[in-house]
């Protein structure tokens, strides 16, 4: 499997299972680099990447930047708030300006769905989608898959509940696209106003009852309530949402004893997830952050034509 032939990573919808496996497998030696005292490998020396975030981000932007630096790539962050975008420069002109500076790869997050796809058609740089509107967030899903596989030993046939704001969640969509390729049973659960009308056409089961959705599941992936994308109130109050859908100790009793709990962050503690669970032994939230760096290192390595495998660890 030669991932180098794939110029861009725009989503998991069109990514093959073999490609996903390759990314997850490549992340394993990358995670070993993170455990060293000297976190540096020369694999991408001489390569240059830029991160462009039109939406706020802590985990994704920082992990991409440090991933590039750990692999010795020259890494630049374009601060959109102080760039020529504020003077009215179009997105296409901004990208062309960046391209002629000699960058090999761009990581972009944008509030409008499809923006990375548009850029991919209009630049020679490789494009990695770091989240586009409510469409996809492929690298978050890849780190979720990696985290699950690392703890469970496999992704095959697991029962996974995705809880919360399914309607606005690019994380949910990318996870669904990825997990279905491994034969997982995926259950989405939340208020009826936050469940897309035709979500079952994606091969998932939809629930409005949290207890029913959690019955016998291996993994619970808790989503952030995206209030910034909700033009109108889609549920009566935070208190009522927490009463019905917060992941707490009692609800998890219906899941398997070794259930894993994930959350892409940032968390609304006491609303989406209780602090007891977020900080408990079943939670992999901090592990997800670490694995996010490893996954993004793997992608940069594969997409920017990294060195041979025996040079990764040198």
Protein Blocks (a to p, Z undefined) as FASTA:
>chain_A
ZZklpmbafbjklpcfklmmmmmmmmmmmmmmmmpmblcdfklgoiacddddfbdcfklm
mmmmmmmmmnopacddddfklmmklnopafklmmmmmmmnopabdcdddfbghklmmmmm
mccbdcddebeajlbcfklmmmmmmmmmmmnopaghpacddehjfklmmklmmmmmmmmm
nopacdddddfklgcfklmmnopacdfbfklmmgopabdcdddddfklmmbdcbfblklm
mmmmpccfklmmmmcfklccddebjadehklpcfklmmmmkbcklmmmmmmmmmmmmmmm
mmnopacfklmmZZ
